[in-house]
């Protein structure tokens, strides 16, 4: 992936890997959350995300992986189901199909990956803003999901509030309704996913002046 600075990295793993089944690094809260998933594939995705995150945090901090603690406190309700955090490090987890990705950065970061086999035509009106030309909806979707994750807005903001560059052009945030200063503080990149059957994007929110 391009060098984005801010010590930004992305780690990928498949749900068929050994890391997707290994439970040794999960704490009691994570094990309980894992068991709430009804499908084995979802349990493996969650497990893999935890393991990828803790192994990378351990590499960066020299703390043994089994002692790495990820804070998932939801800022809205206080329950442990928010996106993972670690002191001094921002994380973003995304999964689709067989792949799980975790992004790490010193600034707020958002990662999204989507399987191209997922039909999206019916979502067009919910994805593209009026200023965006028709194009690859998987590209538009991953760019905007990455941005919404980086800012922490998630589903609280409509994708059509965001205008990004055309899907066949280098990724950039051009406008965010109600937030005129945000595009200048945003780095947005399309990523080469680990499998060509997937689209992926990464967003970083740079410090303000």
Buried (B, 14 or more C-beta within 10 A) or exposed (E): EEEBEBEBBBBBBBBEBEBBBEEEBBBEEBEEBBEEBEEEEBBBBBBBBBBBBBBBBBEBBEBEBEEBBBEBEEEEEEEBEBBBBBEEBBBBBBBBBBBBBBBBBBBBBBBBBBBBEBEBEEBEEEBBBEEBEEBBBBBBBBBBBBBBBBBBBEEEBBBBBBBBBBBEEEBBBBBBEEBEEBBEBBBBBBBEBBBEEBBBBBBBBBEEE
